[in-house]
Amino acid sequence: MRNIYANVGTYIDLTLGLSYNTLNIFLYSHKILVERVSYMPDKKVILTYHGLQELETEVQELKVHKRKEIAQKIKEARAQGGDLSENAEYDAAKEEQAEVEARIVQIEKLLKNVEVIDEDEVDLSSINVGCKVRLFDVEFDEEIDYAIVGSTEADPLHGKISNESPVGQALLGLKVGDVAEVDTPAGLLKFKILEIHR
């Protein structure tokens, strides 16, 4: 896989939803991300209740409103007459329709294999999926906060990292006072666990 490189301040691997507090960012190309969605294996999808509600809301919005909106665009494009193969509005609407239908299929597939984590019942004696952590970044001498979530719900830019990412994997099972070490392309990162909470 090729990476698109830019200096942005955070290293993010979008395929795993991990975030490193370094000076690099690697973004996989759109094509690779689409292929990852298309060939997503049937495995348990870990979600918090909040993450589950977001997906259910999104698929409902796509089915009830977005489908109707796109159908109207296609109808209006057809009404223009002429050769549809040369109709830019029609092509754009059909492409949008394909994207929406693909997203609906993806979400429904996720929801069939979901395992919901009750954040109120997460054991806080050690780091688990569903908890939040405050870490001390040894290299950058600063405190950072993360929520540990499943890969589907991961959003590194908003402090949600995947349990499947290198950082997430290194943190799982550790307790307050422990130090996590993570090998990254930028070098060895060390995080001291300061707090585990909901």
C-alpha positions, 0 to 999 in steps of 0.5 A: 500500500502506498501512503500519501505523506504530509506534515500535519502533527498527528500520525493516523493510520485510517485502516486501523483507526490509530493515532500517534502523537508524532509529527507525521500523518499518513493517509491511505488513498481513497481507492484502498479505503473503498476496497477495504469496505467492499471486502470487509470480513464477517467478524464481530463489530465492537460498538459503544451504545453511542456508536450503535445509535449513530449508525442506526440514525445514518442508515435511516437517514440514507434510506428515508431521505437520501434515496428520495432526494437522489430519485428526484435528481434522477427524475429531473435529469431524465426530464431534460431529454436527450442522450443520457450518456451525455447528461452530466447531471444524470451521471452525477446522480447515478454515481451518488445513488451507487455510493449511498446504496453501497453505504447502506449495505456496509452499515447493515452488514456491520449491524448484523455482526455488532457486539455492543459494549455497555460503557457503564459496566466496563471494568476500570481496573485496567484499560478495556474497550469502552473506557477513556484514558489519560496518558502522559506522552513521554517523548512530547512531555504532555498529557493526552486523552483517548477513548478506546473503541472498536475499529468501526467507531474509531475517529483519531482526530476526535480522540477515539482510537481503535482497540485493533490499532498498535496504540490501542493494542499496547494499552489494553489490559494496562493499569494506572501507573503502567507504561505502554511502549509502541513501535511506530515508523517514527520510532518508539513511543512511550505512554504512562497511564495516568487515569482510567475512567468512563 
